[in-house]
Amino acid sequence: MNSDELDYQQMNGLDLAYLGDAVYEIYVRQHLLAMGLTKPQQLQRQSKQYVSAKAHAALFALMEAEDYLTPEEMTYFKRGRNANSHTKAKNTDVVSYRISTGFEALVGYLYASHQIERLEELVTWVFQQVEDGKTKANGTTKK
């Protein structure tokens, strides 16, 4: 896909989240395969730690605690979080679902604005938080 054609500044939060979901999913799948996981059931189970709405909510709480996002990144996160989605949250509460949409919009924004170095920094940070067990308190991984 050629993101040169995307005017991310004019995209609504749901469009950014749609893009961000796909981009983030590629990073997660590549990461899990690089870890040596090969069985579909293993991959699916492990990916939930990174891609579920609960995981995104826990990660965003850590981002807030560390003041990790720039003001502009927060703007795009909020654009996604506050978007009026017509779909219902599955297997999670509405607040976590909205935060997850904000997280995906943030990823979409970084990708569409060609901030790939920052996107990869964010993804690396996310992977580290999950693998260090820092999302366990919010129920995203088994204790």
Secondary structure in CASP SS format (residue, H / E / C, confidence):
PFRMAT SS
TARGET T0000
AUTHOR 0000-0000-0000
METHOD secondary structure of the structure
MODEL  1
M C 1.00
N C 1.00
S H 1.00
D H 1.00
E H 1.00
L C 1.00
D C 1.00
Y C 1.00
Q C 1.00
Q C 1.00
M C 1.00
N C 1.00
G H 1.00
L H 1.00
D H 1.00
L H 1.00
A H 1.00
Y H 1.00
L H 1.00
G H 1.00
D H 1.00
A H 1.00
V H 1.00
Y H 1.00
E H 1.00
I H 1.00
Y H 1.00
V H 1.00
R H 1.00
Q H 1.00
H H 1.00
L H 1.00
L H 1.00
A H 1.00
M C 1.00
G C 1.00
L C 1.00
T C 1.00
K C 1.00
P H 1.00
Q H 1.00
Q H 1.00
L H 1.00
Q H 1.00
R H 1.00
Q H 1.00
S H 1.00
K H 1.00
Q H 1.00
Y H 1.00
V H 1.00
S C 1.00
A H 1.00
K H 1.00
A H 1.00
H H 1.00
A H 1.00
A H 1.00
L H 1.00
F H 1.00
A H 1.00
L H 1.00
M H 1.00
E H 1.00
A H 1.00
E H 1.00
D C 1.00
Y C 1.00
L C 1.00
T C 1.00
P H 1.00
E H 1.00
E H 1.00
M H 1.00
T H 1.00
Y H 1.00
F H 1.00
K H 1.00
R H 1.00
G H 1.00
R H 1.00
N C 1.00
A C 1.00
N C 1.00
S C 1.00
H C 1.00
T C 1.00
K C 1.00
A C 1.00
K C 1.00
N C 1.00
T C 1.00
D C 1.00
V H 1.00
V H 1.00
S H 1.00
Y H 1.00
R H 1.00
I H 1.00
S H 1.00
T H 1.00
G H 1.00
F H 1.00
E H 1.00
A H 1.00
L H 1.00
V H 1.00
G H 1.00
Y H 1.00
L H 1.00
Y H 1.00
A H 1.00
S C 1.00
H C 1.00
Q C 1.00
I H 1.00
E H 1.00
R H 1.00
L H 1.00
E H 1.00
E H 1.00
L H 1.00
V H 1.00
T H 1.00
W H 1.00
V H 1.00
F H 1.00
Q H 1.00
Q H 1.00
V H 1.00
E H 1.00
D C 1.00
G C 1.00
K C 1.00
T C 1.00
K H 1.00
A H 1.00
N H 1.00
G C 1.00
T C 1.00
T C 1.00
K C 1.00
K C 1.00
END
